[in-house]
């Protein structure tokens, strides 16, 4: 297999960010904050036949309750990611971290990251302390991102509710969180109002492909299933942790074939776990054109500088 994949779900963990989370006693959905380095990332990418990774900071992002602190940390992680991409221009891009629910800070950081740092898009959490994407308070940011025809990578966070004892949030809550965000954005009309955006949903969209027929009416403008399905199919979906013989058929049956991108979820998915799902994708009976589209063709249309 050619060394040509573009990984749209690859996480970066700047050391200053990891130290900051440790000082606050924060994990990522029940997972420890992993170690990250350029060398380790490149080794993983080479093993998984990944040519380029579009790196992003994972949950909990940078806003822990203080706007000023969030703005400072967003700038630090974005400049760190931009430096990595500048030193390895064919191997790394990055999604800029923003400061929601601080909308003014998010708009300012998006402008700096996209214009000055040459970010490839932005990463937004599905919800921040219970306010989901789709909320009217976030519309000024979305209007600005739409003006720039930005790529928006939506990553889950912890649900605004206590976790079930013994069930870590990453196991199931993350999938529901992404599904809630997808429904909220669709119901709010964002997919039409901000039609220049390309919105990638993590982990095959959570439950969206599997439950699309059930949830479509809840997010359609006229209450019809067909209109809801059409809205939901405007999203892009990555394959991170979702290429099993149970999940992948649902994704392939539902999604626009031009809207599926490869995702590894490394390093929050450790080496062997991430490689396992990549191997499942390699073993799945895809046609040559569809495999090429998932591996890199669809992503190259999203990120023209890697074409």
C-alpha positions in Angstrom: 0.0 0.0 0.0 1.3 3.5 -0.9 2.5 5.8 1.8 -0.1 8.3 1.1 -2.8 8.5 3.8 -3.9 11.9 5.2 -4.9 11.5 8.8 -7.5 14.1 9.8 -7.8 12.8 13.4 -4.3 12.9 14.8 -3.7 14.6 18.2 -0.9 16.8 19.3 0.0 17.2 22.9 2.4 20.2 23.4 4.5 19.7 26.5 3.4 23.0 28.0 -0.2 22.0 27.5 0.3 18.6 29.1 1.9 20.2 32.1 -0.9 22.7 32.4 -3.5 20.0 32.4 -1.5 18.0 34.9 -1.4 21.0 37.3 -5.2 21.2 37.0 -5.6 17.4 37.6 -7.4 16.9 34.3 -7.6 13.8 32.1 -9.2 13.4 28.7 -12.5 11.6 29.0 -11.1 9.2 31.6 -7.9 8.7 29.6 -4.5 9.9 30.9 -2.9 12.7 28.9 -0.5 10.8 26.6 3.0 11.7 25.8 3.7 13.1 22.3 6.8 13.9 20.3 7.5 14.6 16.6 9.7 11.4 16.4 7.0 9.2 18.0 4.3 10.7 15.7 6.4 10.2 12.6 7.2 6.6 13.6 3.5 5.9 14.1 2.6 7.6 10.8 5.2 5.6 8.9 3.9 2.3 10.3 0.3 3.2 9.4 1.3 4.5 5.9 0.3 8.0 6.8 1.9 10.7 4.7 0.4 13.7 6.4 -1.3 14.3 9.8 -3.6 17.2 10.5 -2.9 17.6 14.2 -5.4 18.9 16.8 -5.6 19.3 20.5 -8.1 17.0 22.1 -10.6 17.5 24.9 -10.7 19.4 27.3 -9.3 22.1 24.9 -8.0 25.2 26.6 -11.0 26.9 28.3 -11.2 25.7 31.9 -13.3 28.7 33.0 -11.0 31.7 32.6 -11.1 33.7 29.3 -7.6 35.2 29.7 -6.0 31.9 30.6 -7.7 30.2 27.6 -6.5 32.9 25.2 -2.9 32.5 26.4 -3.0 28.7 26.2 -4.7 28.7 22.8 -1.9 30.9 21.4 0.8 28.7 22.9 -0.6 25.4 21.5 -1.3 27.0 18.1 2.2 28.4 17.8 3.7 25.1 18.9 1.6 23.2 16.2 2.5 25.8 13.6 6.2 25.3 14.4 5.9 21.6 14.0 4.1 22.0 10.6 6.7 24.6 9.4 9.6 22.2 10.2 7.8 19.3 8.6 5.6 20.9 5.9 4.7 17.7 4.0 4.1 15.6 7.1 2.0 17.9 9.4 -0.8 20.4 9.2 -2.9 21.5 12.1 -6.3 22.5 13.3 -6.2 25.7 15.4 -7.5 25.5 18.9 -10.0 28.2 19.8 -11.4 29.6 23.1 -15.1 28.8 23.2 -17.3 29.8 25.0 -15.2 33.0 24.7 -16.5 33.9 21.3 -14.5 37.1 20.9 -11.4 35.3 21.8 -12.2 32.5 19.4 -12.7 34.9 16.5 -9.5 36.7 17.2 -7.5 33.4 17.5 -9.1 32.0 14.4 -7.9 35.0 12.4 -4.4 34.8 13.8 -4.1 31.1 13.3 -5.6 31.0 9.8 -3.9 34.2 8.5 -0.5 34.2 10.3 0.1 30.7 11.3 -1.4 29.1 8.2 -3.6 26.7 10.1 -5.5 24.2 8.0 -8.8 24.7 9.8 -10.0 24.8 13.4 -11.0 22.2 16.0 -14.1 22.8 18.1 -15.4 20.7 21.0 -19.0 19.3 20.6 -19.9 21.0 23.8 -18.3 23.3 26.4 -19.9 22.9 29.8 -23.2 22.1 28.3 -23.4 24.6 25.5 -23.4 22.7 22.3 -22.4 23.7 18.8 -25.5 25.0 17.2 -26.2 27.4 20.0 -27.0 31.0 18.9 -24.2 32.4 21.0 -21.6 30.8 18.7 -23.1 32.2 15.5 -20.6 35.1 15.2 -17.7 32.7 15.2 -19.4 30.4 12.6 -20.2 33.4 10.4 -16.5 34.3 10.4 -15.4 30.8 9.7 -17.9 30.5 6.9 -16.6 33.7 5.4 -13.2 32.0 5.3 -14.7 28.7 4.0 -12.9 26.9 6.8 -12.6 23.2 7.6 -14.0 22.6 11.1 -13.1 19.5 13.0 -15.6 18.6 15.7 -14.2 16.5 18.5 -16.3 15.2 21.5 -15.9 16.3 25.0 -17.4 14.9 28.2 -21.2 15.1 28.5 -22.7 17.8 30.7 -23.7 15.1 33.2 -21.9 12.8 35.7 -20.4 9.8 34.0 -21.8 6.3 34.7 -19.7 4.7 37.4 -17.3 2.2 35.8 -17.9 3.5 32.3 -15.3 6.0 31.2 -16.6 8.9 29.1 -14.5 7.9 26.0 -16.3 4.5 25.8 -19.8 5.7 24.9 -20.3 9.3 26.1 -18.0 10.7 23.4 -20.1 9.1 20.7 -23.3 10.6 22.1 -21.6 14.0 22.5 -20.7 14.1 18.8 -24.2 13.0 17.8 -25.8 15.7 20.0 -23.6 18.3 18.4 -24.4 17.1 14.9 -28.1 17.2 15.6 -27.9 20.7 17.2 -26.0 22.2 14.3 -28.3 20.6 11.8 -31.5 21.6 13.6 -30.2 25.2 13.9 -29.8 25.4 10.2 -26.1 25.8 10.3 -25.4 23.4 7.4 -27.3 25.7 5.1 -26.6 29.1 6.7 -22.9 28.4 6.8 -22.7 26.3 3.7 -19.1 27.2 2.9 -17.9 25.3 6.0 -16.6 21.7 5.7 -17.5 20.1 9.1 -15.8 16.8 9.9 -17.4 14.8 12.7 -15.1 12.6 14.8 -15.4 8.8 15.1 -17.7 8.3 12.1 -20.1 10.9 13.5 -20.8 9.0 16.7 -24.2 7.4 16.3 -25.3 9.5 13.3 -24.9 6.9 10.5 -26.4 4.1 12.5 -29.3 6.1 13.8 -29.8 8.5 10.9 -33.3 7.2 10.0 -34.4 7.6 13.6 -33.0 11.1 14.3 -33.5 12.7 10.9 -36.9 14.2 11.7 -35.6 15.9 14.8 -33.1 18.0 12.8 -35.1 18.6 9.6 -36.7 22.0 8.8 -40.0 20.5 7.9 -40.1 17.4 10.1 -39.5 15.0 7.2 -37.1 12.1 7.2 -35.7 12.9 3.7 -34.9 16.5 4.6 -33.2 15.4 7.8 -31.1 12.8 6.0 -30.1 15.3 3.4 -28.9 17.7 6.1 -26.9 15.0 8.0 -25.2 13.9 4.8 -23.7 17.3 4.4 -21.2 16.4 7.2 -17.8 14.9 6.7 -16.9 11.8 8.8 -13.5 10.4 9.8 -12.8 6.7 10.3 -11.0 7.0 13.7 -11.8 3.9 15.8 -14.7 3.2 13.5 -13.4 0.9 10.8 -14.6 -2.4 12.5 -16.7 -4.8 10.4 -19.7 -3.6 12.5 -19.3 0.2 12.3 -17.8 0.7 8.8 -20.7 -0.7 6.8 -23.1 1.8 8.5 -20.8 4.7 7.7 -20.3 3.6 4.1 -24.0 3.1 3.6 -24.9 6.5 5.0 -22.2 9.0 4.2 -21.5 10.8 0.9 -18.6 8.8 -0.5 -16.7 12.1 -1.0 -17.1 13.0 2.7 -15.2 10.2 4.4 -11.6 10.8 5.6 -9.0 8.6 7.4 -8.5 9.1 11.1 -6.1 7.3 13.5 -6.9 9.0 16.9 -3.2 8.6 17.9 -1.9 9.0 20.6 -5.1 9.0 22.6 -5.6 5.7 20.9 -2.3 4.0 21.7 -0.1 2.6 19.1 -1.5 -1.0 18.9 -5.1 0.2 19.3 -4.8 2.7 16.5 -2.9 0.3 14.2 -5.6 -2.3 14.9 -8.3 -0.1 13.4 -6.1 0.9 10.5 -5.5 -2.8 9.8 -9.3 -3.4 9.9 -9.7 -0.7 7.3 -7.0 -2.2 5.1 -8.8 -5.6 5.4 -12.2 -4.3 4.5 -13.4 -5.0 0.9 -13.3 -1.5 -0.5 -13.1 -0.8 -4.2 -9.9 0.8 -5.4 -11.5 4.2 -6.0 -13.3 4.3 -2.7 -10.1 3.3 -0.8 -8.2 6.0 -2.5 -10.9 8.5 -1.6 -10.9 7.6 2.1 -7.1 7.3 2.4 -6.3 10.7 0.8 -8.5 11.8 -2.1 -11.2 13.4 -0.1 -8.8 15.0 2.3 -6.8 16.5 -0.5 -9.9 18.3 -1.7 -10.3 19.7 1.8 -6.7 20.6 2.3 -5.4 21.8 -1.1 -1.9 22.4 0.0 -1.3 18.7 0.3 -2.5 17.8 -3.1 
